[in-house]
Amino acid sequence: MIQVDMSASKRESFGKCAMRRLRVSGNTPAVLYGNDKESIALQLETAPFLKRLFQISRKNAVVNLAINGDDTRHVMMREIQTDPVNDSLIHADFFEIDLAAPRCFAVTIDLVGKAKGLDFGGALTVHNASVKVEGLPLKVPDSMSVDITDLNIGDSIKLSDLQLPDGVKMVSDGSALCVEITTAQAELVVSDTDEEAPQPQE
């Protein structure tokens, strides 16, 4: 799993006006909670914070959050609030985790290559774009790659075919399909059948 370093300082100001002044000064208010500890109000410099957010976007990542320079916590992003008009940062929630305790994660599945069945009129159908796994946070990959190059029409890959790292177990149903190559003709027949289905009478 990806690890990134971030820094924050404890926040002493509260309330809407104080939060507005904080954002205008180039900082983002945040809160840290979890791991059976008291929550901490924080603030982060917005520019470097945004840079890190782009780096870990749509990925599982452990953030090594240094508070006031000397108190490092292992956390994950729980929620990012943005302005619906200008998309600027409003608030961030961090959740502290125990690196020695297994947790469940949804891991994105990346398809690699072009299935040879597509050259023979097949269609690519993705049934599951992610898989749920359980393991120690640093053992869990931020994504998993699946090579579909050799798939022909009628071939498929199940979730159980995925290669998991040692110490990581699957939580999702392994018999579920990840991806398959179907016949375009079969999909067309289904589509035509749906269009010709009688409509309910009013």
N, C-alpha and C positions, 0 to 999 in steps of 0.2 A: 504494500500500500504506500502511496505517496506520503512523504513527510515534508512539511514546509514550516519555516520559522516565521513567527509574527511577534510583534512587541505591542504592549498596551500599558496604560497607566491607570491607576485607580481614579475613579471619578467622584468628585466631591459635590458637584452641582446637580440639582434635580429640578424637575418641572419643565413645562413647555417652553417658557422663555429662555431658560438656561440651555435647553437642548437646541433651540434655534441658534443661540449665540455660538454654541459649540460647533455646529455644522458650518456656520458662516466662517468660523476661524480655521476651517479645514480639517475638522475632526469628526469622527463618527461615534456616537454613543453605543455602548454594548453592555451585555450582562453575561456573566459566567455562572453556571449552576451545575448541579449534578454531583455524582460520586459521594452522596450523603454529606456534602459540605455546604456551608452557608453561601448564598449567592453573593457575587461581588459585582458592583457597578464599575464599568470600565469605559475608557475612551481610546480610540486608535486614530492615528494619522490617516486620513482618507486616501491619499494618493498611493502610498505603498500597500495599504490594505486592498484597494481595488486591484492592484497588480497581482497580488497573491490570489485574489478571488478568481481572476481570469485563468490563472495557472491551474487551479483545482476545479474549475467549472465542470459540473456533471460527473465528478469522480469522487470515489471514497478517498479521504485524505485525513491523516493525523496532523494536527497543528500543534507545534511546540510553541506555546504562548508564554512569552516572558513578560511577567507583570512587574512593573517598576524596576526592570533590569535584573532582578535577582531571584524571582519566584517563578519558575517555569512549570507550567501545567500542560498535560497532554489532553487535548480537547478536539472536538469535531464541530463543524458548523451545524447548527440546528435550524436556524432561520435567518433569512436576510430580508429586511423590509425596505422597499424602494418607493420613491414618489411615483404615482401612476402617470403623472404628466411629463416630468423631465427625466425620470428614471434615476434620479440621484439617491444616494444611500440615506436611509433614515435611521435604521437601527439594526444591530446584529446580535444574535443569540449564540453563545458557545456552550457546549455541553461537555463537561469533564468526564473522561473515561479512565478505566484501569487497564493498562496495557497487558496485565497478567491475567485478565479475565476474558474468556471467549464471548463474542457478541455475534449477532446476526447482521448480515449486510446483503444488500442487493447489488450484484456485480454486473456491469454492462457486458454484453457479448458482441464482439466485433467480428464481422464476417470478412474473411481474407480471400482474395482471388475471385475469379469468375467461373461459375459452375459450367462444365462442358455441356450439360443438358440444355442450357439456354441457347446454344448454337443449333440445337435440333428442334427448336420450337417450344421448349419447356418454359415454365414460369417459376420464378422464385417466390416462395411463400415463407415468411418469417412468423413463426408461432410464438416464440419467446425471445425478446431482445435483451433479457437479463435473467439472472438466476440467483436465488437466495442461498447463501452459504453461511456457515458458522465457523468461527475460529478466532484465534488471537488477532487483534487488529493489525499488527504489523505483518502477519502471515497471509492475510487476505489480499488478493491482488486488486488493484483499482479497476482493472478490466480483464477480460479473457478473449483470446483470439481463436477463431475456428476457421480452418482451411476448408473451403467448399469447392475447390478446383475440380476434384474428381467426381463430384456428384452428377449423376446422369438422371434422366427422367425416371421418376419413381423412387429415387434414392432420398434418404432423409438422415438427419442427425438428431439423436435424442440428447436430452440434458445429461443423461448418465454417461454419454460418450465424452463429455468434457473432462479434460485432465486437470484435476484440482491439486494444488500444492499439498505437501505433507502437512498433516495437522489441521487441514481444512475439510469439513464435511458438508455435503449437500443437504439443504433443507427443502428445496423444491422437489416435486415429484420427478424422479429420474426417468420415468417412462414417458413423460411429456416430450413432445417434439420441440426441437429448437428451430430447425429449418428443414424444408423439403423442396424438391423440384417436382412440380406437377405438370400435367399436360395443359397447354393453353386451350386446346379443344375442349377439355373437360370443364375448364373454368367458363368457357364461352357457353356451353350447354347449360350450366347452372344459371348463368346470367340471363340467357334467353328464357329459361323456364320461369325465373322470377318475374320477368317483364310480362309474360303471357298469363301469369296467374290471375284468376278472376278476382275482381275487386268486390268487396262487400257491398251489398245493396243498402242504400239509405232509406 
